[in-house]
Amino acid sequence: MCQRPSPSAPSAPDRQSQQMRREAIYLALSQVPQGFVVSYGELAALAGLGRAARLVGRILGQLPEDSRLPWHRVIAAGGRISLPLGSPSGDEQRARLRAEGVRIHNDRVDIRRHGWLSNQLS
C-alpha cells in the first residue's frame, strides 16, 4: 500500500530554493530607481523567475517592518495600485510614490511616464 507523505515543513533544498528566489527578488527590487515603478510580473522576470507575479506579491507582503527595500515601487499590471486606498500600507505606498514625483490618477500610475522598463525600452 502506498502512503502519502505527510505535510511537514519544507525540506532543506526547498528552503534553499525559496531563499534564493527571495534574494533574487530583493536584488531586482533594489535596482528600481526612485520615481519609477515596475509591475509584480516585471519584477519576477527581472529576478529570473519568469511569470511569478504572485510569488513576488507574497514575498513583498512578508518584508520586515524595517526593510529599506523600495517595495512601494511595485504595482499591479497596467499601472494599478493594488493595495487598498485607505489601508495603512496602501496610503503609505501612495505617499511614498508621490514624494518621489510619481503621479497617481484614478489610483493608477502612468506607465509610459513612470514605468522603469517601459522607459528603458523607449
Chimera marker file (.cmm) of the C-alpha trace (Angstrom):
<marker_set name="trace">
<marker id="1" x="0.000" y="0.000" z="0.000" r="1" g="1" b="0" radius="0.5"/>
<marker id="2" x="1.357" y="3.410" z="-0.981" r="1" g="1" b="0" radius="0.5"/>
<marker id="3" x="1.405" y="6.072" z="1.689" r="1" g="1" b="0" radius="0.5"/>
<marker id="4" x="1.184" y="9.772" z="1.017" r="1" g="1" b="0" radius="0.5"/>
<marker id="5" x="3.873" y="11.912" z="2.511" r="1" g="1" b="0" radius="0.5"/>
<marker id="6" x="2.563" y="13.814" z="5.481" r="1" g="1" b="0" radius="0.5"/>
<marker id="7" x="2.522" y="17.589" z="5.211" r="1" g="1" b="0" radius="0.5"/>
<marker id="8" x="5.513" y="18.981" z="7.024" r="1" g="1" b="0" radius="0.5"/>
<marker id="9" x="7.997" y="21.803" z="6.937" r="1" g="1" b="0" radius="0.5"/>
<marker id="10" x="9.790" y="22.299" z="3.628" r="1" g="1" b="0" radius="0.5"/>
<marker id="11" x="12.910" y="20.197" z="3.150" r="1" g="1" b="0" radius="0.5"/>
<marker id="12" x="16.348" y="21.804" z="3.201" r="1" g="1" b="0" radius="0.5"/>
<marker id="13" x="16.598" y="22.017" z="-0.630" r="1" g="1" b="0" radius="0.5"/>
<marker id="14" x="13.126" y="23.607" z="-0.747" r="1" g="1" b="0" radius="0.5"/>
<marker id="15" x="14.130" y="26.159" z="1.882" r="1" g="1" b="0" radius="0.5"/>
<marker id="16" x="17.308" y="26.931" z="-0.056" r="1" g="1" b="0" radius="0.5"/>
<marker id="17" x="15.320" y="27.372" z="-3.245" r="1" g="1" b="0" radius="0.5"/>
<marker id="18" x="12.815" y="29.660" z="-1.510" r="1" g="1" b="0" radius="0.5"/>
<marker id="19" x="15.644" y="31.718" z="-0.028" r="1" g="1" b="0" radius="0.5"/>
<marker id="20" x="17.322" y="32.001" z="-3.457" r="1" g="1" b="0" radius="0.5"/>
<marker id="21" x="14.075" y="33.231" z="-5.031" r="1" g="1" b="0" radius="0.5"/>
<marker id="22" x="13.564" y="35.723" z="-2.201" r="1" g="1" b="0" radius="0.5"/>
<marker id="23" x="17.109" y="37.056" z="-2.590" r="1" g="1" b="0" radius="0.5"/>
<marker id="24" x="16.689" y="37.345" z="-6.382" r="1" g="1" b="0" radius="0.5"/>
<marker id="25" x="13.517" y="39.388" z="-5.875" r="1" g="1" b="0" radius="0.5"/>
<marker id="26" x="15.211" y="41.602" z="-3.285" r="1" g="1" b="0" radius="0.5"/>
<marker id="27" x="18.172" y="42.206" z="-5.594" r="1" g="1" b="0" radius="0.5"/>
<marker id="28" x="15.950" y="43.077" z="-8.570" r="1" g="1" b="0" radius="0.5"/>
<marker id="29" x="13.792" y="45.358" z="-6.412" r="1" g="1" b="0" radius="0.5"/>
<marker id="30" x="16.824" y="47.204" z="-5.066" r="1" g="1" b="0" radius="0.5"/>
<marker id="31" x="17.648" y="48.258" z="-8.635" r="1" g="1" b="0" radius="0.5"/>
<marker id="32" x="14.341" y="50.041" z="-9.350" r="1" g="1" b="0" radius="0.5"/>
<marker id="33" x="15.233" y="53.744" z="-9.310" r="1" g="1" b="0" radius="0.5"/>
<marker id="34" x="13.415" y="56.464" z="-7.436" r="1" g="1" b="0" radius="0.5"/>
<marker id="35" x="10.493" y="57.922" z="-9.394" r="1" g="1" b="0" radius="0.5"/>
<marker id="36" x="9.873" y="54.713" z="-11.351" r="1" g="1" b="0" radius="0.5"/>
<marker id="37" x="7.691" y="51.655" z="-10.872" r="1" g="1" b="0" radius="0.5"/>
<marker id="38" x="7.584" y="48.034" z="-12.052" r="1" g="1" b="0" radius="0.5"/>
<marker id="39" x="4.762" y="45.542" z="-12.031" r="1" g="1" b="0" radius="0.5"/>
<marker id="40" x="4.833" y="42.391" z="-9.936" r="1" g="1" b="0" radius="0.5"/>
<marker id="41" x="5.298" y="40.374" z="-13.138" r="1" g="1" b="0" radius="0.5"/>
<marker id="42" x="8.112" y="42.586" z="-14.400" r="1" g="1" b="0" radius="0.5"/>
<marker id="43" x="9.908" y="42.253" z="-11.082" r="1" g="1" b="0" radius="0.5"/>
<marker id="44" x="9.564" y="38.472" z="-11.246" r="1" g="1" b="0" radius="0.5"/>
<marker id="45" x="11.054" y="38.486" z="-14.757" r="1" g="1" b="0" radius="0.5"/>
<marker id="46" x="13.899" y="40.785" z="-13.659" r="1" g="1" b="0" radius="0.5"/>
<marker id="47" x="14.636" y="38.348" z="-10.837" r="1" g="1" b="0" radius="0.5"/>
<marker id="48" x="14.843" y="35.495" z="-13.344" r="1" g="1" b="0" radius="0.5"/>
<marker id="49" x="11.658" y="33.884" z="-12.056" r="1" g="1" b="0" radius="0.5"/>
<marker id="50" x="9.558" y="34.037" z="-15.200" r="1" g="1" b="0" radius="0.5"/>
<marker id="51" x="5.900" y="34.698" z="-14.612" r="1" g="1" b="0" radius="0.5"/>
<marker id="52" x="5.912" y="34.514" z="-10.808" r="1" g="1" b="0" radius="0.5"/>
<marker id="53" x="3.988" y="37.721" z="-10.064" r="1" g="1" b="0" radius="0.5"/>
<marker id="54" x="2.042" y="36.127" z="-7.221" r="1" g="1" b="0" radius="0.5"/>
<marker id="55" x="5.246" y="34.902" z="-5.610" r="1" g="1" b="0" radius="0.5"/>
<marker id="56" x="6.597" y="38.467" z="-5.731" r="1" g="1" b="0" radius="0.5"/>
<marker id="57" x="3.449" y="39.750" z="-4.028" r="1" g="1" b="0" radius="0.5"/>
<marker id="58" x="3.659" y="37.093" z="-1.343" r="1" g="1" b="0" radius="0.5"/>
<marker id="59" x="7.330" y="37.791" z="-0.631" r="1" g="1" b="0" radius="0.5"/>
<marker id="60" x="6.848" y="41.562" z="-0.552" r="1" g="1" b="0" radius="0.5"/>
<marker id="61" x="3.957" y="41.077" z="1.855" r="1" g="1" b="0" radius="0.5"/>
<marker id="62" x="6.383" y="39.338" z="4.213" r="1" g="1" b="0" radius="0.5"/>
<marker id="63" x="9.015" y="42.095" z="4.254" r="1" g="1" b="0" radius="0.5"/>
<marker id="64" x="10.109" y="43.102" z="7.739" r="1" g="1" b="0" radius="0.5"/>
<marker id="65" x="8.738" y="46.423" z="9.007" r="1" g="1" b="0" radius="0.5"/>
<marker id="66" x="12.211" y="47.986" z="8.978" r="1" g="1" b="0" radius="0.5"/>
<marker id="67" x="13.051" y="46.933" z="5.413" r="1" g="1" b="0" radius="0.5"/>
<marker id="68" x="14.744" y="49.600" z="3.332" r="1" g="1" b="0" radius="0.5"/>
<marker id="69" x="13.755" y="47.956" z="0.046" r="1" g="1" b="0" radius="0.5"/>
<marker id="70" x="11.569" y="50.193" z="-2.162" r="1" g="1" b="0" radius="0.5"/>
<marker id="71" x="8.518" y="47.891" z="-2.039" r="1" g="1" b="0" radius="0.5"/>
<marker id="72" x="6.281" y="50.860" z="-2.815" r="1" g="1" b="0" radius="0.5"/>
<marker id="73" x="7.641" y="50.942" z="-6.389" r="1" g="1" b="0" radius="0.5"/>
<marker id="74" x="5.922" y="47.656" z="-7.242" r="1" g="1" b="0" radius="0.5"/>
<marker id="75" x="2.412" y="47.942" z="-8.663" r="1" g="1" b="0" radius="0.5"/>
<marker id="76" x="-0.079" y="45.760" z="-10.492" r="1" g="1" b="0" radius="0.5"/>
<marker id="77" x="-0.170" y="45.353" z="-14.252" r="1" g="1" b="0" radius="0.5"/>
<marker id="78" x="-1.400" y="48.328" z="-16.213" r="1" g="1" b="0" radius="0.5"/>
<marker id="79" x="-0.272" y="50.770" z="-13.537" r="1" g="1" b="0" radius="0.5"/>
<marker id="80" x="-2.940" y="49.900" z="-10.988" r="1" g="1" b="0" radius="0.5"/>
<marker id="81" x="-2.073" y="50.256" z="-7.319" r="1" g="1" b="0" radius="0.5"/>
<marker id="82" x="-3.231" y="47.018" z="-5.758" r="1" g="1" b="0" radius="0.5"/>
<marker id="83" x="-3.025" y="47.965" z="-2.089" r="1" g="1" b="0" radius="0.5"/>
<marker id="84" x="-6.424" y="49.301" z="-0.969" r="1" g="1" b="0" radius="0.5"/>
<marker id="85" x="-6.958" y="53.021" z="-0.677" r="1" g="1" b="0" radius="0.5"/>
<marker id="86" x="-7.489" y="53.840" z="2.995" r="1" g="1" b="0" radius="0.5"/>
<marker id="87" x="-5.375" y="50.937" z="4.266" r="1" g="1" b="0" radius="0.5"/>
<marker id="88" x="-2.191" y="51.844" z="6.159" r="1" g="1" b="0" radius="0.5"/>
<marker id="89" x="0.078" y="50.140" z="3.619" r="1" g="1" b="0" radius="0.5"/>
<marker id="90" x="-1.896" y="51.470" z="0.658" r="1" g="1" b="0" radius="0.5"/>
<marker id="91" x="-1.773" y="55.019" z="1.970" r="1" g="1" b="0" radius="0.5"/>
<marker id="92" x="1.952" y="54.678" z="2.690" r="1" g="1" b="0" radius="0.5"/>
<marker id="93" x="2.612" y="53.387" z="-0.834" r="1" g="1" b="0" radius="0.5"/>
<marker id="94" x="0.743" y="56.281" z="-2.432" r="1" g="1" b="0" radius="0.5"/>
<marker id="95" x="2.504" y="58.826" z="-0.199" r="1" g="1" b="0" radius="0.5"/>
<marker id="96" x="5.947" y="57.391" z="-0.944" r="1" g="1" b="0" radius="0.5"/>
<marker id="97" x="5.294" y="57.334" z="-4.687" r="1" g="1" b="0" radius="0.5"/>
<marker id="98" x="4.037" y="60.928" z="-4.661" r="1" g="1" b="0" radius="0.5"/>
<marker id="99" x="7.082" y="62.003" z="-2.633" r="1" g="1" b="0" radius="0.5"/>
<marker id="100" x="9.240" y="60.603" z="-5.450" r="1" g="1" b="0" radius="0.5"/>
<marker id="101" x="7.313" y="62.596" z="-8.040" r="1" g="1" b="0" radius="0.5"/>
<marker id="102" x="5.187" y="59.724" z="-9.329" r="1" g="1" b="0" radius="0.5"/>
<marker id="103" x="1.803" y="60.946" z="-10.473" r="1" g="1" b="0" radius="0.5"/>
<marker id="104" x="-1.227" y="58.906" z="-9.476" r="1" g="1" b="0" radius="0.5"/>
<marker id="105" x="-4.549" y="59.483" z="-11.200" r="1" g="1" b="0" radius="0.5"/>
<marker id="106" x="-7.653" y="57.353" z="-10.569" r="1" g="1" b="0" radius="0.5"/>
<marker id="107" x="-5.486" y="55.008" z="-8.496" r="1" g="1" b="0" radius="0.5"/>
<marker id="108" x="-3.190" y="54.324" z="-11.460" r="1" g="1" b="0" radius="0.5"/>
<marker id="109" x="0.346" y="55.277" z="-12.322" r="1" g="1" b="0" radius="0.5"/>
<marker id="110" x="1.143" y="56.421" z="-15.864" r="1" g="1" b="0" radius="0.5"/>
<marker id="111" x="3.380" y="53.561" z="-17.009" r="1" g="1" b="0" radius="0.5"/>
<marker id="112" x="4.592" y="55.477" z="-20.063" r="1" g="1" b="0" radius="0.5"/>
<marker id="113" x="5.972" y="58.187" z="-17.791" r="1" g="1" b="0" radius="0.5"/>
<marker id="114" x="6.970" y="56.258" z="-14.652" r="1" g="1" b="0" radius="0.5"/>
<marker id="115" x="7.412" y="52.653" z="-15.816" r="1" g="1" b="0" radius="0.5"/>
<marker id="116" x="11.050" y="51.767" z="-15.359" r="1" g="1" b="0" radius="0.5"/>
<marker id="117" x="11.170" y="49.057" z="-18.007" r="1" g="1" b="0" radius="0.5"/>
<marker id="118" x="8.968" y="50.893" z="-20.484" r="1" g="1" b="0" radius="0.5"/>
<marker id="119" x="11.304" y="53.898" z="-20.212" r="1" g="1" b="0" radius="0.5"/>
<marker id="120" x="14.349" y="51.710" z="-20.864" r="1" g="1" b="0" radius="0.5"/>
<marker id="121" x="12.759" y="50.243" z="-23.989" r="1" g="1" b="0" radius="0.5"/>
<marker id="122" x="11.812" y="53.643" z="-25.456" r="1" g="1" b="0" radius="0.5"/>
<link id1="1" id2="2" r="1" g="1" b="0" radius="0.2"/>
<link id1="2" id2="3" r="1" g="1" b="0" radius="0.2"/>
<link id1="3" id2="4" r="1" g="1" b="0" radius="0.2"/>
<link id1="4" id2="5" r="1" g="1" b="0" radius="0.2"/>
<link id1="5" id2="6" r="1" g="1" b="0" radius="0.2"/>
<link id1="6" id2="7" r="1" g="1" b="0" radius="0.2"/>
<link id1="7" id2="8" r="1" g="1" b="0" radius="0.2"/>
<link id1="8" id2="9" r="1" g="1" b="0" radius="0.2"/>
<link id1="9" id2="10" r="1" g="1" b="0" radius="0.2"/>
<link id1="10" id2="11" r="1" g="1" b="0" radius="0.2"/>
<link id1="11" id2="12" r="1" g="1" b="0" radius="0.2"/>
<link id1="12" id2="13" r="1" g="1" b="0" radius="0.2"/>
<link id1="13" id2="14" r="1" g="1" b="0" radius="0.2"/>
<link id1="14" id2="15" r="1" g="1" b="0" radius="0.2"/>
<link id1="15" id2="16" r="1" g="1" b="0" radius="0.2"/>
<link id1="16" id2="17" r="1" g="1" b="0" radius="0.2"/>
<link id1="17" id2="18" r="1" g="1" b="0" radius="0.2"/>
<link id1="18" id2="19" r="1" g="1" b="0" radius="0.2"/>
<link id1="19" id2="20" r="1" g="1" b="0" radius="0.2"/>
<link id1="20" id2="21" r="1" g="1" b="0" radius="0.2"/>
<link id1="21" id2="22" r="1" g="1" b="0" radius="0.2"/>
<link id1="22" id2="23" r="1" g="1" b="0" radius="0.2"/>
<link id1="23" id2="24" r="1" g="1" b="0" radius="0.2"/>
<link id1="24" id2="25" r="1" g="1" b="0" radius="0.2"/>
<link id1="25" id2="26" r="1" g="1" b="0" radius="0.2"/>
<link id1="26" id2="27" r="1" g="1" b="0" radius="0.2"/>
<link id1="27" id2="28" r="1" g="1" b="0" radius="0.2"/>
<link id1="28" id2="29" r="1" g="1" b="0" radius="0.2"/>
<link id1="29" id2="30" r="1" g="1" b="0" radius="0.2"/>
<link id1="30" id2="31" r="1" g="1" b="0" radius="0.2"/>
<link id1="31" id2="32" r="1" g="1" b="0" radius="0.2"/>
<link id1="32" id2="33" r="1" g="1" b="0" radius="0.2"/>
<link id1="33" id2="34" r="1" g="1" b="0" radius="0.2"/>
<link id1="34" id2="35" r="1" g="1" b="0" radius="0.2"/>
<link id1="35" id2="36" r="1" g="1" b="0" radius="0.2"/>
<link id1="36" id2="37" r="1" g="1" b="0" radius="0.2"/>
<link id1="37" id2="38" r="1" g="1" b="0" radius="0.2"/>
<link id1="38" id2="39" r="1" g="1" b="0" radius="0.2"/>
<link id1="39" id2="40" r="1" g="1" b="0" radius="0.2"/>
<link id1="40" id2="41" r="1" g="1" b="0" radius="0.2"/>
<link id1="41" id2="42" r="1" g="1" b="0" radius="0.2"/>
<link id1="42" id2="43" r="1" g="1" b="0" radius="0.2"/>
<link id1="43" id2="44" r="1" g="1" b="0" radius="0.2"/>
<link id1="44" id2="45" r="1" g="1" b="0" radius="0.2"/>
<link id1="45" id2="46" r="1" g="1" b="0" radius="0.2"/>
<link id1="46" id2="47" r="1" g="1" b="0" radius="0.2"/>
<link id1="47" id2="48" r="1" g="1" b="0" radius="0.2"/>
<link id1="48" id2="49" r="1" g="1" b="0" radius="0.2"/>
<link id1="49" id2="50" r="1" g="1" b="0" radius="0.2"/>
<link id1="50" id2="51" r="1" g="1" b="0" radius="0.2"/>
<link id1="51" id2="52" r="1" g="1" b="0" radius="0.2"/>
<link id1="52" id2="53" r="1" g="1" b="0" radius="0.2"/>
<link id1="53" id2="54" r="1" g="1" b="0" radius="0.2"/>
<link id1="54" id2="55" r="1" g="1" b="0" radius="0.2"/>
<link id1="55" id2="56" r="1" g="1" b="0" radius="0.2"/>
<link id1="56" id2="57" r="1" g="1" b="0" radius="0.2"/>
<link id1="57" id2="58" r="1" g="1" b="0" radius="0.2"/>
<link id1="58" id2="59" r="1" g="1" b="0" radius="0.2"/>
<link id1="59" id2="60" r="1" g="1" b="0" radius="0.2"/>
<link id1="60" id2="61" r="1" g="1" b="0" radius="0.2"/>
<link id1="61" id2="62" r="1" g="1" b="0" radius="0.2"/>
<link id1="62" id2="63" r="1" g="1" b="0" radius="0.2"/>
<link id1="63" id2="64" r="1" g="1" b="0" radius="0.2"/>
<link id1="64" id2="65" r="1" g="1" b="0" radius="0.2"/>
<link id1="65" id2="66" r="1" g="1" b="0" radius="0.2"/>
<link id1="66" id2="67" r="1" g="1" b="0" radius="0.2"/>
<link id1="67" id2="68" r="1" g="1" b="0" radius="0.2"/>
<link id1="68" id2="69" r="1" g="1" b="0" radius="0.2"/>
<link id1="69" id2="70" r="1" g="1" b="0" radius="0.2"/>
<link id1="70" id2="71" r="1" g="1" b="0" radius="0.2"/>
<link id1="71" id2="72" r="1" g="1" b="0" radius="0.2"/>
<link id1="72" id2="73" r="1" g="1" b="0" radius="0.2"/>
<link id1="73" id2="74" r="1" g="1" b="0" radius="0.2"/>
<link id1="74" id2="75" r="1" g="1" b="0" radius="0.2"/>
<link id1="75" id2="76" r="1" g="1" b="0" radius="0.2"/>
<link id1="76" id2="77" r="1" g="1" b="0" radius="0.2"/>
<link id1="77" id2="78" r="1" g="1" b="0" radius="0.2"/>
<link id1="78" id2="79" r="1" g="1" b="0" radius="0.2"/>
<link id1="79" id2="80" r="1" g="1" b="0" radius="0.2"/>
<link id1="80" id2="81" r="1" g="1" b="0" radius="0.2"/>
<link id1="81" id2="82" r="1" g="1" b="0" radius="0.2"/>
<link id1="82" id2="83" r="1" g="1" b="0" radius="0.2"/>
<link id1="83" id2="84" r="1" g="1" b="0" radius="0.2"/>
<link id1="84" id2="85" r="1" g="1" b="0" radius="0.2"/>
<link id1="85" id2="86" r="1" g="1" b="0" radius="0.2"/>
<link id1="86" id2="87" r="1" g="1" b="0" radius="0.2"/>
<link id1="87" id2="88" r="1" g="1" b="0" radius="0.2"/>
<link id1="88" id2="89" r="1" g="1" b="0" radius="0.2"/>
<link id1="89" id2="90" r="1" g="1" b="0" radius="0.2"/>
<link id1="90" id2="91" r="1" g="1" b="0" radius="0.2"/>
<link id1="91" id2="92" r="1" g="1" b="0" radius="0.2"/>
<link id1="92" id2="93" r="1" g="1" b="0" radius="0.2"/>
<link id1="93" id2="94" r="1" g="1" b="0" radius="0.2"/>
<link id1="94" id2="95" r="1" g="1" b="0" radius="0.2"/>
<link id1="95" id2="96" r="1" g="1" b="0" radius="0.2"/>
<link id1="96" id2="97" r="1" g="1" b="0" radius="0.2"/>
<link id1="97" id2="98" r="1" g="1" b="0" radius="0.2"/>
<link id1="98" id2="99" r="1" g="1" b="0" radius="0.2"/>
<link id1="99" id2="100" r="1" g="1" b="0" radius="0.2"/>
<link id1="100" id2="101" r="1" g="1" b="0" radius="0.2"/>
<link id1="101" id2="102" r="1" g="1" b="0" radius="0.2"/>
<link id1="102" id2="103" r="1" g="1" b="0" radius="0.2"/>
<link id1="103" id2="104" r="1" g="1" b="0" radius="0.2"/>
<link id1="104" id2="105" r="1" g="1" b="0" radius="0.2"/>
<link id1="105" id2="106" r="1" g="1" b="0" radius="0.2"/>
<link id1="106" id2="107" r="1" g="1" b="0" radius="0.2"/>
<link id1="107" id2="108" r="1" g="1" b="0" radius="0.2"/>
<link id1="108" id2="109" r="1" g="1" b="0" radius="0.2"/>
<link id1="109" id2="110" r="1" g="1" b="0" radius="0.2"/>
<link id1="110" id2="111" r="1" g="1" b="0" radius="0.2"/>
<link id1="111" id2="112" r="1" g="1" b="0" radius="0.2"/>
<link id1="112" id2="113" r="1" g="1" b="0" radius="0.2"/>
<link id1="113" id2="114" r="1" g="1" b="0" radius="0.2"/>
<link id1="114" id2="115" r="1" g="1" b="0" radius="0.2"/>
<link id1="115" id2="116" r="1" g="1" b="0" radius="0.2"/>
<link id1="116" id2="117" r="1" g="1" b="0" radius="0.2"/>
<link id1="117" id2="118" r="1" g="1" b="0" radius="0.2"/>
<link id1="118" id2="119" r="1" g="1" b="0" radius="0.2"/>
<link id1="119" id2="120" r="1" g="1" b="0" radius="0.2"/>
<link id1="120" id2="121" r="1" g="1" b="0" radius="0.2"/>
<link id1="121" id2="122" r="1" g="1" b="0" radius="0.2"/>
</marker_set>
